[in-house]
Amino acid sequence: MKQQELGTKLAELRKAKGLTQEDLVAKCNINVRTLQRIEAGKVIPRSYTLKSILSVLEVGYSDFAGQLNFTNKIQDNPELEPRQQPYSLKKLIGKWSFALHIFLLLVFSFLIKFGMPLYFYILPALTIFLIKTDEPEPETY
C-alpha cells in the first residue's frame, strides 16, 4: 500500500460520509494538518491514528486493509520493510551519560584526594559538556 493510495482512500471514505476535514479531526481528536498530510499522501499515519479515523468513518480496520490489499502488498513492497536507523555516536553516549557522569565523578574525586593538578579537572567538565544531547524528538503523527 502506498501513501498516496492510503490517503486517497481515506479522503474518499470521508467525503462519502459527508464530513469535512474539520469535522473528522474534531471527532478523531487529531490535528487538521495531520489529516491533510495523510490525505495528500505525504505521511503514513500511525496505527492508532488510522484506527481512530476509521472508527469515526465506521469502517473496520480489517475491511479497510482488505480493500487496499494491505496484507499482500506488505510482503511485495520493499518500501514497507522496516528501516533501521543508523546509530549516532552522540545518541549512544547520551543514553549512557548518567553512568558515565557517575564514573567520571568517582575517578576525579579520587584524583582530587591525591592532589592531581588542575588540568585533570578540565577533562571531565569538557566531557560532560560534549555528552549532553538535546536533540529534538522526531515529529509523530
TAQUI-V755620 format. One record per helix or strand. SS is the DSSP state (a for helix, b for strand). FROM is the first residue (numbers start at 0). TO is the last residue. Records with the same first field share a line. If there is no record, write none. Layout:
SS = FROM-TO  FROM-TO
This chain:
a = 2-15  20-27  31-38  46-55  60-66  69-75  77-79  88-94  96-112  118-130
